[in-house]
């Protein structure tokens, strides 16, 4: 489903002509949504939404949106919305933004059903790689816990004996807790840079940044509603006001959970949907390991020449080491209680009498 907004009478004529002469891929249905159209392309076979396929499908949909939304199909060709594969659309038969007298109507344009290759072929110079769509998802391991104990002793010690949580990479959907300053920075962006067309997604991004920064859901909701008057003041079209219901709907993103939302809402996704420019972290194209090494090296050099270096708060490792030094006969349980560190953190950095990691 592709949404094209700001469609006037001439733009609708242009679209229909392009569907007829093959310039644009003819949809199965065209839905009049009020001041725009929704284009439905039925598939020959359903596509199973395994996690490894989401990114490819989103890229293909973005390419199709950019192909269909242009200066011949929309009064505002530069205001296109790059919406994801999970975006909901107004139901046929419900009222449009124009009111109850203008219900959402559907018109059948063809009997066509397409493959994803057909859709890609309709987009000139489309470079989306569809190969991952045909990769089978990895099956869960059939190795028993007893077998894992013999095959992967280090993993067994950390995950089963010590109870450390599973670590995931960003690509696998892992998350990390960011500084609260990131959340406050995005709140300023909403006030200073978000415009009509990006208001709904700016609240979704607020949810994402809030969860990444460990902000409570209660505070995120309170902050979101606090932006209501400001976002409504950005209204340019009398048929496109921003209401309390819009904030409530955007806050539904919180129900998806921290890991899910913070993974989907990447920097690129937030930029595309809110129209707010977010510069990438600058590492001078170095890998993270190299970047951090040089940063630490610089700090050591500053110490050598006598400059004051702010060390920041002590790391968990240093806290555990210092506690052990001052409590030679201390136990892990005592360390956990007195330092306030998590159990798995203390176990991770604890050293035995031979000064070796357990």
Wavefront OBJ file of the C-alpha trace (Angstrom):
o trace
v 0.000 0.000 0.000
v 1.395 3.372 -1.055
v 0.057 6.737 0.106
v 0.250 9.796 -2.176
v -0.960 13.031 -0.561
v -1.962 16.472 -1.898
v -3.566 15.060 -5.030
v -5.652 17.589 -6.964
v -7.916 16.968 -9.938
v -5.127 17.377 -12.499
v -2.740 15.204 -10.484
v -5.366 12.447 -10.365
v -5.786 12.670 -14.135
v -2.013 12.413 -14.537
v -1.858 9.313 -12.353
v -4.664 7.551 -14.202
v -3.054 8.366 -17.544
v 0.301 7.003 -16.374
v -1.363 3.806 -15.148
v -2.995 3.446 -18.546
v 0.094 3.982 -20.697
v 2.424 1.896 -18.529
v 4.595 4.744 -17.233
v 3.577 3.774 -13.694
v 2.663 0.328 -12.398
v -1.135 0.014 -12.391
v -2.444 -0.801 -8.890
v -5.134 -3.355 -8.175
v -7.191 -0.750 -6.298
v -7.100 3.024 -5.965
v -8.621 4.423 -2.777
v -9.738 8.038 -2.443
v -8.717 9.051 1.079
v -9.893 12.659 1.034
v -7.090 14.805 -0.313
v -4.890 11.957 -1.450
v -4.952 8.421 -2.762
v -3.921 5.031 -1.430
v -2.606 2.624 -4.054
v -3.021 -1.081 -3.312
v -0.827 -3.588 -5.131
v -2.051 -7.119 -4.516
v 0.642 -9.814 -4.469
v 0.444 -13.185 -6.166
v 1.661 -14.876 -3.004
v 1.725 -13.580 0.578
v 5.138 -12.642 1.958
v 5.917 -14.038 5.396
v 7.245 -11.249 7.600
v 10.271 -12.885 9.127
v 12.512 -10.385 10.891
v 15.296 -10.735 8.312
v 12.912 -9.564 5.558
v 11.642 -6.318 7.095
v 14.528 -4.113 5.962
v 14.404 -5.306 2.341
v 10.637 -4.832 2.106
v 10.935 -1.349 3.614
v 13.605 -0.416 1.046
v 11.453 -1.688 -1.822
v 8.415 0.219 -0.545
v 10.445 3.423 -0.195
v 11.640 3.089 -3.790
v 8.033 2.593 -4.962
v 6.852 5.633 -2.960
v 9.554 7.812 -4.518
v 8.559 6.534 -7.955
v 4.832 7.250 -7.536
v 4.970 10.508 -5.544
v 6.360 13.177 -7.895
v 5.615 16.562 -9.439
v 2.950 15.091 -11.735
v 1.043 13.167 -9.061
v 1.167 15.593 -6.104
v 0.819 19.326 -5.581
v 3.625 19.016 -3.021
v 6.207 16.690 -4.584
v 8.819 17.616 -1.969
v 6.573 16.686 0.981
v 6.519 12.946 0.376
v 6.115 10.679 3.405
v 8.340 7.611 3.504
v 6.144 5.297 5.555
v 7.073 1.807 6.676
v 5.587 -1.550 5.843
v 3.481 -1.581 9.023
v 1.768 1.765 8.396
v -1.993 1.621 8.825
v -4.431 3.187 6.340
v -7.971 4.505 6.601
v -10.541 1.767 6.147
v -12.712 1.905 3.059
v -16.148 3.128 4.149
v -14.873 5.182 7.087
v -14.977 8.962 6.973
v -12.092 10.868 5.438
v -10.493 14.018 6.817
v -13.088 15.980 4.816
v -15.829 14.736 7.132
v -18.676 12.259 7.336
v -20.097 13.358 3.978
v -16.909 12.262 2.232
v -16.302 8.584 3.012
v -13.177 6.730 1.899
v -13.988 5.017 -1.410
v -12.196 2.289 -3.346
v -12.058 1.894 -7.123
v -10.888 -1.294 -8.784
v -8.414 -0.507 -11.555
v -7.321 -3.999 -12.544
v -7.250 -7.701 -11.736
v -3.475 -7.521 -11.479
v -1.507 -9.382 -8.847
v 2.228 -8.864 -8.720
v 5.441 -10.456 -7.546
v 8.018 -8.361 -5.726
v 10.201 -8.691 -8.827
v 7.405 -7.074 -10.879
v 7.330 -4.132 -8.485
v 11.114 -3.761 -8.573
v 11.114 -3.934 -12.394
v 8.636 -1.022 -12.539
v 11.133 1.262 -10.766
v 13.941 2.446 -13.079
v 17.453 1.815 -11.727
v 16.105 0.171 -8.584
v 19.038 -1.385 -6.711
v 17.152 -3.091 -3.900
v 18.548 -6.602 -3.410
v 15.648 -9.039 -3.034
v 17.899 -12.031 -2.334
v 17.415 -11.918 1.481
v 13.686 -12.500 0.940
v 14.461 -16.019 -0.204
v 16.759 -16.922 2.662
v 15.172 -19.271 5.134
v 15.096 -17.988 8.720
v 17.562 -19.655 11.045
v 16.064 -22.464 13.045
v 16.476 -22.726 16.764
v 19.333 -24.915 17.902
v 18.526 -28.535 18.736
v 21.530 -28.809 21.078
v 20.445 -29.771 24.584
v 21.636 -27.879 27.657
v 23.807 -30.817 28.717
v 25.419 -30.955 25.278
v 25.979 -27.178 25.348
v 27.773 -27.536 28.671
v 30.345 -29.782 26.998
v 30.515 -27.942 23.649
v 30.484 -24.340 24.905
v 31.832 -24.285 28.475
v 32.500 -20.516 28.534
v 28.992 -19.717 27.306
v 27.496 -22.167 29.822
v 29.405 -20.575 32.687
v 28.319 -17.038 31.782
v 24.720 -17.597 30.701
v 23.612 -20.544 32.854
v 25.813 -20.541 35.957
v 26.320 -16.795 36.374
v 23.006 -15.837 34.796
v 24.369 -13.058 32.563
v 21.758 -11.685 30.125
v 22.001 -12.493 26.433
v 23.956 -9.900 24.506
v 22.664 -8.880 21.100
v 24.193 -6.756 18.420
v 22.307 -3.759 17.034
v 21.614 -5.696 13.846
v 20.006 -8.479 15.853
v 17.735 -6.067 17.664
v 19.908 -5.304 20.676
v 19.607 -2.007 22.489
v 21.633 0.057 24.893
v 20.855 2.806 27.359
v 21.831 6.258 26.132
v 22.451 9.456 28.068
v 19.268 11.355 28.969
v 20.721 14.369 27.144
v 19.776 12.639 23.879
v 16.122 12.656 24.911
v 16.268 16.349 25.876
v 18.002 17.123 22.572
v 15.115 15.574 20.626
v 12.585 17.561 22.650
v 14.340 20.731 21.457
v 14.227 19.430 17.882
v 10.438 19.030 18.157
v 10.135 22.637 19.297
v 12.559 24.119 16.779
v 12.531 21.988 13.601
v 9.521 19.660 13.308
v 6.900 20.882 10.815
v 3.511 19.742 9.529
v 3.992 16.363 7.877
v 6.425 15.148 10.509
v 4.434 15.825 13.693
v 3.021 12.329 14.216
v 6.381 10.653 13.688
v 8.128 13.198 15.924
v 6.105 11.801 18.836
v 6.979 8.247 17.800
v 10.637 9.322 17.743
v 10.155 10.826 21.219
v 9.021 7.374 22.372
v 12.064 5.770 20.776
v 14.584 8.193 22.259
v 12.840 8.001 25.614
v 13.055 4.221 25.751
v 16.671 4.277 24.580
v 17.517 6.688 27.384
v 15.698 4.768 30.100
v 12.983 7.419 30.537
v 9.825 6.170 32.237
v 6.747 5.699 30.060
v 4.827 8.033 32.346
v 7.256 10.898 31.662
v 7.309 10.160 27.918
v 3.500 10.362 27.785
v 3.468 13.553 29.833
v 6.084 15.172 27.591
v 4.260 14.077 24.423
v 0.983 15.717 25.431
v 2.909 18.852 26.448
v 3.842 19.298 22.763
v 0.206 19.155 21.584
v -0.447 22.916 21.442
v 2.857 23.617 19.718
v 2.396 20.917 17.081
v -1.183 22.012 16.419
v 0.073 25.585 15.872
v 2.108 24.278 12.900
v -1.062 23.357 10.981
v -0.952 24.583 7.370
v -4.040 22.804 6.058
v -7.415 23.239 7.780
v -8.196 19.629 6.939
v -5.046 18.355 8.624
v -5.092 19.498 12.260
v -3.003 17.767 14.914
v -5.173 16.569 17.778
v -4.938 14.824 21.113
v -6.068 11.660 19.307
v -2.959 11.882 17.082
v -0.697 12.056 20.148
v -2.526 9.116 21.708
v -2.163 7.080 18.524
v 1.568 7.861 18.204
v 2.102 6.822 21.833
v 0.893 3.342 20.931
v 4.495 2.831 19.798
v 5.361 2.347 23.468
v 3.347 -0.871 23.503
v 5.794 -2.404 21.044
v 8.487 -2.474 23.707
v 11.891 -0.886 24.045
v 13.858 -3.358 21.947
v 11.409 -3.358 19.063
v 10.889 0.384 18.757
v 14.467 1.486 19.361
v 15.655 -0.942 16.668
v 13.147 0.095 14.014
v 13.461 3.839 14.697
v 16.962 4.249 13.280
v 18.514 7.641 12.585
v 17.624 7.297 8.895
v 14.012 6.288 9.697
v 13.532 9.295 11.995
v 15.063 11.643 9.404
v 12.822 10.336 6.616
v 9.615 10.512 8.619
v 10.088 13.713 10.625
v 12.000 15.700 7.975
v 14.508 16.674 10.691
v 18.179 16.421 9.749
v 20.139 14.291 12.228
v 23.895 14.315 11.567
v 25.661 10.997 11.980
v 28.318 10.512 14.657
v 31.687 11.511 13.196
v 34.445 8.941 13.603
v 36.308 9.980 10.462
v 35.209 6.707 8.878
v 37.103 4.648 11.456
v 35.684 1.551 13.078
v 34.528 1.955 16.653
v 37.461 -0.016 18.089
v 40.009 2.202 16.302
v 38.147 5.373 17.236
v 38.032 4.461 20.921
v 41.683 3.420 20.915
v 42.763 6.812 19.564
v 40.516 8.627 22.043
v 42.087 6.743 24.970
v 45.571 7.308 23.542
v 44.907 11.048 23.398
v 43.809 11.037 27.039
v 47.032 9.287 28.098
v 49.121 11.804 26.137
v 47.319 14.678 27.871
v 48.224 13.163 31.253
v 51.886 12.874 30.245
v 52.161 16.600 29.453
v 50.427 17.484 32.702
v 46.989 18.512 31.456
v 43.968 17.830 33.649
v 41.849 14.991 32.282
v 38.302 14.372 33.405
v 37.952 10.667 34.009
v 34.174 10.637 34.361
v 32.357 8.329 36.698
v 34.147 5.096 37.729
v 33.460 2.050 35.596
v 31.776 -1.010 37.034
v 35.028 -2.923 36.633
v 36.965 -0.354 38.672
v 34.258 -0.277 41.353
v 34.455 -4.065 41.779
v 38.271 -4.055 41.762
v 38.487 -1.315 44.401
v 35.919 -3.038 46.611
v 37.897 -6.301 46.436
v 41.130 -4.518 47.317
v 39.567 -2.998 50.415
v 37.769 -6.239 51.355
v 40.297 -9.073 50.730
v 38.047 -11.659 52.365
v 34.824 -10.195 51.015
v 32.214 -12.194 49.180
v 30.367 -11.438 45.960
v 27.060 -11.079 47.815
v 28.593 -8.412 50.073
v 29.976 -6.568 47.052
v 26.585 -6.606 45.324
v 24.857 -5.274 48.429
v 27.384 -2.536 49.228
v 28.093 -1.256 45.710
v 24.555 -1.526 44.379
v 25.818 -3.161 41.181
v 23.839 -5.883 39.441
v 24.694 -9.501 40.221
v 25.857 -10.309 36.703
v 28.069 -7.171 36.674
v 29.883 -8.154 39.884
v 30.321 -11.724 38.630
v 31.697 -10.396 35.356
v 34.501 -8.366 36.966
v 35.197 -10.465 40.082
v 38.708 -11.908 40.370
v 39.789 -14.956 42.358
v 42.832 -15.165 44.654
v 45.120 -15.728 41.662
v 43.893 -12.445 40.181
v 42.279 -14.232 37.269
v 38.762 -13.774 35.984
v 36.442 -16.538 37.153
l 1 2 3 4 5 6 7 8 9 10 11 12 13 14 15 16 17 18 19 20 21 22 23 24 25 26 27 28 29 30 31 32 33 34 35 36 37 38 39 40 41 42 43 44 45 46 47 48 49 50 51 52 53 54 55 56 57 58 59 60 61 62 63 64 65 66 67 68 69 70 71 72 73 74 75 76 77 78 79 80 81 82 83 84 85 86 87 88 89 90 91 92 93 94 95 96 97 98 99 100 101 102 103 104 105 106 107 108 109 110 111 112 113 114 115 116 117 118 119 120 121 122 123 124 125 126 127 128 129 130 131 132 133 134 135 136 137 138 139 140 141 142 143 144 145 146 147 148 149 150 151 152 153 154 155 156 157 158 159 160 161 162 163 164 165 166 167 168 169 170 171 172 173 174 175 176 177 178 179 180 181 182 183 184 185 186 187 188 189 190 191 192 193 194 195 196 197 198 199 200 201 202 203 204 205 206 207 208 209 210 211 212 213 214 215 216 217 218 219 220 221 222 223 224 225 226 227 228 229 230 231 232 233 234 235 236 237 238 239 240 241 242 243 244 245 246 247 248 249 250 251 252 253 254 255 256 257 258 259 260 261 262 263 264 265 266 267 268 269 270 271 272 273 274 275 276 277 278 279 280 281 282 283 284 285 286 287 288 289 290 291 292 293 294 295 296 297 298 299 300 301 302 303 304 305 306 307 308 309 310 311 312 313 314 315 316 317 318 319 320 321 322 323 324 325 326 327 328 329 330 331 332 333 334 335 336 337 338 339 340 341 342 343 344 345 346 347 348 349 350 351 352 353 354 355 356 357 358
